Amino acid sequence: MKIIKQTLLASIALISVSTINAEPQSLQESWYIGGALGQSSLNPDGGSHWKVSDDKSTAKKLYTGVNINRNAGIEAFWTDLGDASLRSDDAKSGRVNYEAIGVAGVYRPPINIAGVRPLGKLGIAKFTTKDKGAVKSKQAHGSSVFLGLGAEYPITQNINLRAEYDRYDKDIQQYNLGLNWRPLQRNHSRLIQNKPTPAPVYVPEYVPPAPVVRKPAPVVRTVVKPKVKPKPVPAPRYIPPVVQKPKIQLMHISLSGGSNFDTGSATLTQRGKDELYNLAGKLTAKGMRVKGIHIVGHTDNVGRADSNMALSLARAKAVANYLQQLGVRQDLMRVDGRGESNPIFSNKTASGRAKNRRVDISIKGVRTIIK
């Protein structure tokens, strides 16, 4: 019990340290489930009569977890570690099957290399064994503190590929490769079918022709009024309406990294896609003249500077690629990543860091206004 208490306290301390500078997640997006398949290494102590003839076996694992924040969480798991094959001095054979359940604290440092995030685990596992054949085994230790290392790579917005290594003690180890799923933005798979709202058709104001001024007929001051041939009335003159030249406006849009991208990655959330969808509808509307679009990614100062630079550029490219898919011309877009070098708020507070994680979009000539 003392070992279990120390392990749980260490896991809680690991999670508490990681909550600093981390973005909160909603309950809907925080839990996940997963499964894995791999290989175990089992070396039970057979004494002087039994020897391990095969210490390698196929291992299966199921787990579920909840993310307390973007860096830390807690996992519960069940694993079938497979069988260790043994042979006695008198040519008898048998096997010992290992299973385990447990709980662990999971820490993901704020490091992202080409989309890959490392992780570490510290937890407690309880083992059960089952004898097969002539073997009669006895568990020396029912519980064990274990350490784990691994890495995750996002295949889609909801599914991650995970590779991991768990060391329960010197005689029990496990290597796994599998997938986990989390219900991040459950409507991510919904296709956008609504077409952009067409821009209103401008109808120029009708300017009526100027009134024609007719000169009065001359007064003849004679007794005998001679016949005066009337002058022809000039035809009405059409004055075309005065149309002002279009006025070009500049537009600046900023997408926050916390709500428009997956945590620590360049994958757009559904909210980010919706904002870009509305923007693309304006850029591609009839009568719009876009001269240039500058897309710049920024991060806070958490993590290494080179990783932040790569993440900011990747997010800017993700915005440009999605706008291109929605019909915006690629040759109009210029993409930059500036990492943590251009904060707009202080990085000493959580709210300031959240505002510094952004993608700025500057558009020249996005809308023409005719009065």
C-alpha positions in Angstrom: 0.0 0.0 0.0 2.9 2.3 0.7 4.2 1.9 -2.9 0.7 2.5 -4.3 0.3 5.7 -2.3 3.7 7.0 -3.3 3.0 6.2 -7.0 -0.3 7.9 -7.0 1.2 11.0 -5.3 4.0 11.1 -7.9 1.4 10.9 -10.7 -0.7 13.7 -9.2 2.4 15.8 -8.8 3.4 15.2 -12.4 -0.1 16.3 -13.6 -0.1 19.3 -11.3 3.2 20.6 -12.7 1.9 20.2 -16.2 -1.2 22.3 -15.7 0.8 25.5 -15.7 0.6 27.3 -19.0 -1.9 24.7 -20.4 -5.1 25.3 -22.3 -8.3 23.8 -20.7 -10.3 21.3 -22.7 -14.1 20.7 -22.5 -15.4 17.4 -21.1 -16.6 16.4 -24.5 -13.1 16.6 -26.0 -11.1 15.4 -23.0 -11.6 11.6 -22.9 -10.4 8.9 -25.2 -10.2 5.2 -25.8 -7.6 3.0 -27.4 -6.2 -0.4 -28.2 -2.8 -1.8 -29.1 -1.0 -5.0 -30.2 2.6 -5.8 -29.5 5.2 -8.1 -28.0 6.0 -8.8 -24.3 9.1 -10.1 -22.6 8.3 -12.4 -19.6 11.0 -14.1 -17.4 9.4 -15.8 -14.4 11.7 -17.2 -11.7 11.5 -21.0 -12.1 14.1 -21.8 -9.5 16.5 -24.7 -10.1 13.9 -27.0 -11.6 12.2 -24.8 -14.3 13.9 -22.8 -17.1 12.2 -20.3 -19.4 12.2 -21.8 -22.9 10.5 -18.8 -24.6 10.2 -15.4 -23.1 8.6 -13.7 -26.0 4.8 -13.6 -26.5 2.1 -11.5 -28.3 0.6 -8.8 -26.0 -2.8 -7.1 -26.3 -3.9 -3.9 -24.5 -7.0 -1.8 -24.1 -7.1 1.5 -22.3 -9.1 4.6 -21.7 -8.1 8.0 -20.4 -9.0 11.6 -19.8 -6.9 14.7 -20.5 -6.9 17.1 -17.6 -5.2 19.7 -19.9 -3.2 19.6 -23.2 -0.1 18.2 -21.4 -1.4 15.7 -18.8 -4.0 13.1 -18.1 -4.9 9.9 -16.4 -5.2 6.4 -18.0 -6.7 3.1 -16.8 -5.8 -0.1 -18.7 -6.1 -3.8 -19.1 -3.4 -5.9 -20.8 -2.9 -9.5 -21.7 0.8 -10.0 -21.7 0.7 -13.5 -23.1 2.5 -16.6 -22.0 6.0 -17.5 -20.8 6.9 -21.0 -21.8 8.9 -23.1 -19.3 10.6 -26.6 -19.3 11.6 -28.6 -16.3 14.7 -30.7 -15.8 12.6 -33.9 -16.2 11.3 -32.8 -19.6 7.9 -31.5 -18.4 6.6 -28.3 -20.0 4.1 -25.6 -19.2 3.2 -22.0 -19.6 2.3 -19.1 -17.3 -0.1 -16.5 -18.6 0.1 -12.9 -17.3 -2.7 -10.3 -17.2 -2.6 -6.9 -15.6 -4.9 -3.9 -14.8 -3.7 -0.6 -13.6 -3.8 3.2 -13.6 -1.1 5.7 -14.7 -0.5 9.4 -14.9 0.4 10.5 -18.5 2.5 13.6 -19.3 3.0 15.0 -22.9 5.7 17.7 -22.9 5.0 20.7 -25.2 7.2 19.3 -27.9 6.0 18.7 -31.5 8.4 17.4 -34.1 6.7 17.0 -37.6 3.4 16.3 -35.8 5.0 13.7 -33.4 4.5 14.3 -29.6 6.4 12.3 -27.0 4.8 11.0 -23.8 5.8 9.5 -20.5 3.8 7.4 -17.9 4.1 6.6 -14.2 1.7 4.3 -12.6 0.8 1.1 -10.7 -0.2 -2.3 -12.1 -1.8 -5.3 -10.5 -0.9 -8.7 -12.0 -2.8 -12.0 -12.2 -1.3 -15.3 -13.5 -2.8 -18.5 -14.9 -0.9 -21.8 -15.1 -1.1 -24.0 -18.2 0.3 -27.5 -18.3 2.5 -29.0 -15.6 3.6 -25.6 -14.2 2.5 -24.6 -10.7 3.3 -21.0 -10.1 3.0 -18.5 -7.3 3.0 -14.8 -7.5 5.7 -13.1 -5.5 4.4 -9.6 -6.0 0.7 -8.8 -6.9 1.4 -5.1 -7.7 4.2 -3.2 -9.3 5.2 0.4 -10.0 5.9 0.8 -13.7 7.3 3.4 -16.1 6.3 4.0 -19.7 7.6 5.9 -22.7 6.0 6.5 -26.1 5.0 8.9 -28.8 1.8 9.8 -30.7 1.1 11.0 -34.2 -2.3 12.4 -35.4 -3.7 10.4 -38.4 -6.9 12.4 -38.4 -8.5 15.1 -36.1 -10.0 12.3 -34.0 -7.5 9.3 -34.3 -3.9 9.1 -33.0 -1.3 6.5 -33.7 0.6 5.5 -30.5 3.8 3.6 -30.0 4.9 2.8 -26.4 7.1 0.8 -24.2 6.1 -0.2 -20.6 8.5 -1.6 -18.1 6.8 -3.2 -15.1 9.9 -4.7 -13.6 13.1 -6.4 -14.9 11.1 -9.6 -15.7 8.0 -8.1 -17.3 8.2 -5.6 -20.3 5.9 -4.7 -23.1 6.1 -3.0 -26.6 2.9 -1.9 -28.2 1.6 -0.2 -31.4 -2.0 0.9 -31.7 -4.6 3.6 -32.1 -6.7 5.8 -29.9 -9.8 7.8 -30.6 -11.3 10.9 -28.9 -14.6 12.7 -29.7 -13.0 16.0 -30.7 -15.7 18.1 -32.3 -18.1 15.3 -33.3 -19.3 17.1 -36.4 -15.8 17.2 -38.0 -16.8 14.6 -40.6 -19.8 16.7 -41.7 -19.2 18.0 -45.2 -19.9 21.7 -45.8 -22.8 21.8 -48.3 -24.1 25.4 -47.9 -22.9 27.5 -50.7 -21.5 31.0 -50.0 -24.2 33.7 -49.8 -24.0 35.6 -53.0 -23.1 39.3 -52.8 -25.9 41.7 -53.3 -26.3 42.9 -56.9 -25.6 46.6 -57.1 -28.2 48.6 -59.1 -27.0 52.2 -59.8 -29.3 54.9 -58.7 -31.2 56.4 -61.7 -30.6 60.0 -62.2 -33.4 61.7 -64.2 -32.4 64.0 -67.1 -32.0 67.7 -66.4 -35.1 69.7 -67.2 -35.1 71.5 -70.6 -35.4 75.3 -70.3 -37.4 76.8 -73.2 -36.8 80.4 -74.1 -39.9 82.5 -74.3 -41.0 83.7 -77.8 -39.9 87.3 -78.6 -42.6 90.0 -78.2 -43.4 91.8 -81.4 -44.4 95.4 -80.7 -46.2 96.1 -84.0 -49.8 96.5 -84.6 -49.8 93.9 -87.3 -48.5 90.7 -85.9 -46.5 89.0 -88.5 -46.5 85.2 -88.6 -43.6 83.9 -86.5 -42.3 80.5 -87.3 -41.7 78.7 -84.0 -38.3 77.4 -83.3 -37.9 73.6 -83.0 -37.9 72.2 -79.5 -34.6 70.5 -78.8 -34.7 66.8 -77.9 -34.2 66.0 -74.2 -30.6 65.4 -73.2 -29.7 62.1 -71.3 -27.2 62.6 -68.6 -25.7 59.3 -67.5 -25.5 58.6 -63.8 -22.4 59.5 -62.0 -20.6 56.3 -60.7 -17.8 56.7 -58.3 -14.7 54.5 -58.7 -14.6 51.5 -56.4 -13.0 52.2 -53.0 -10.6 49.4 -51.9 -10.6 48.4 -48.3 -8.1 46.5 -46.2 -9.2 43.6 -44.0 -7.3 42.0 -41.1 -8.5 38.7 -39.5 -6.9 36.8 -36.6 -7.6 33.1 -35.8 -6.8 32.1 -32.3 -4.7 29.0 -32.0 -6.6 27.6 -28.9 -10.1 27.4 -30.6 -9.2 27.1 -34.3 -6.5 24.4 -34.2 -6.0 21.1 -32.4 -3.9 21.4 -29.3 -0.2 21.6 -30.1 -0.8 20.8 -33.9 -1.5 22.4 -37.2 -4.8 20.6 -37.7 -7.8 23.0 -38.1 -10.8 22.4 -35.8 -14.3 22.6 -37.2 -14.6 26.2 -35.8 -11.5 27.2 -37.7 -12.8 25.7 -40.9 -16.2 27.5 -40.5 -14.4 30.9 -40.1 -12.3 30.2 -43.2 -15.4 29.0 -45.1 -17.2 32.4 -44.4 -14.0 34.3 -45.3 -13.6 32.4 -48.6 -17.3 33.1 -49.5 -16.5 36.9 -49.3 -13.2 36.6 -51.2 -14.7 34.6 -54.1 -18.0 36.5 -54.4 -18.9 38.2 -57.6 -17.4 41.7 -57.9 -14.6 41.1 -55.4 -11.1 42.1 -56.4 -8.4 40.6 -54.1 -4.8 41.9 -54.8 -3.0 40.0 -52.1 -3.4 37.8 -48.9 -0.6 37.6 -46.3 -1.0 34.7 -43.8 1.3 34.8 -40.7 1.4 32.1 -37.9 2.5 33.0 -34.3 2.9 31.1 -31.0 3.5 31.8 -27.4 6.9 31.2 -25.8 6.1 27.8 -24.3 8.5 25.1 -25.6 11.6 25.4 -27.8 11.9 28.3 -30.2 12.6 26.1 -33.3 9.5 23.9 -32.5 7.4 27.0 -32.1 8.7 28.4 -35.4 7.9 25.1 -37.2 4.4 25.0 -35.6 3.6 28.6 -36.6 4.6 28.0 -40.2 2.6 24.7 -40.3 -0.5 26.5 -39.1 -0.2 29.3 -41.6 0.2 26.7 -44.4 -2.9 24.8 -43.1 -4.9 28.0 -43.4 -3.6 28.7 -47.0 -4.3 25.1 -48.1 -7.9 25.2 -46.8 -8.6 28.6 -48.4 -7.2 27.1 -51.7 -9.6 24.2 -51.4 -12.5 26.7 -51.0 -11.6 28.4 -54.3 -9.2 31.2 -53.3 -6.3 31.5 -55.8 -3.0 30.2 -54.5 -0.9 32.8 -56.3 -2.6 35.6 -54.2 -1.4 34.0 -50.9 1.9 34.5 -49.1 2.7 32.4 -46.0 5.1 33.1 -43.1 5.8 31.6 -39.7 7.2 33.9 -36.9 7.1 31.5 -33.9 7.2 33.3 -30.6 9.0 36.4 -31.9 6.0 38.8 -32.3 3.8 38.6 -29.2 0.9 41.1 -29.0 0.3 40.4 -25.2 2.5 39.4 -22.3 3.5 35.8 -22.2 3.6 35.9 -18.4 -0.1 35.3 -18.1 -2.3 32.4 -19.4 -4.7 34.8 -21.2 -1.8 36.7 -22.8 -0.2 33.4 -24.1 -3.7 32.3 -25.4 -3.9 35.6 -27.4 -0.4 35.2 -28.8 -1.2 31.8 -30.2 -2.8 33.0 -33.5 -2.8 33.2 -37.3 -3.1 36.7 -38.7 -4.6 37.1 -42.2 -4.1 40.5 -43.9 -6.1 41.0 -47.1 -5.6 43.9 -49.6 -8.6 44.8 -51.8 -10.9 42.3 -50.3 -14.1 44.3 -50.9 -15.1 47.1 -53.3 -17.7 49.6 -52.2 -19.6 51.7 -54.7 -21.6 54.6 -53.5 
